[in-house]
Amino acid sequence: RIDVIPHGEFSFYREVAGDPAREKSKEQRLLFFGRIHEYKGIGILLEAFSQIKEQLPQAKLTIAGEGDLRPYRDQLEKLEDVEVRNHWIPDWEVADLFTNAELVVLPYLDASQSGVIPIAYSFAVPVVATNTGGLAEQVEHLRTGILVPPNDSKALADHVVQLLANPLLRAELGKNGWEKAQNEWNWETISSQVALACQKAVVDFRKE
């Protein structure tokens, strides 16, 4: 007996960001955000970014989060326009990163779910993620983002290029993500779902 409750939205970061109407930095910047773990597919992302640069030389990538980047040192040294923020990210810096990102990329090899996706949606930033674990429950393909096969750098690169080259599609996906976060993942709705799940559990326990 399982109740599925989505990850809540993170719009409080927008308050930290200051003026929500301020313009982005005009850069075609991708963002990988979160702790550095092998299952998150950073090696695949760097392979993909090399291919992206061949088609869009102006593209940039930010990797932000704590963790061990030594396994990717050789790849990083061969790439240009990769910014690394290898530390714990405070709230104000989270807001800055997502405000200036055109796309958020989750190249995970495996996953349960991700808190990164609700943050991206709260900033109306579309997501390119791998179709693994619970990510497909958070990203609606071609509505709030794009899903690609895991461990496929070419597919990841091709779809990132598609979105970077299409600002109207990016804006539409970002708007849909923001609406999804506000309408479906708001904390009032989620707290009601949690309360109902607890009530059902108590009733089932008493029956047993």
Secondary structure, 3 states (H helix, E strand, C coil): CCCCCCCCCCCHHHHHCCCCCCCCCCCCEEEEECCECHHHCHHHHHHHHHHHHHHCCCCEEEEECCECCHHHHHHHHHCCCEEEECCCCCHHHHHHHHHCCCEEEECCCCCCCCCHHHHHHHCCCCEEEECCCCHHHHCCECCCEEEECCCCHHHHHHHHHHHHCCHHHHHHHHHHHHHHHHHHCCHHHHHHHHHHHHHHHHHHHHHC
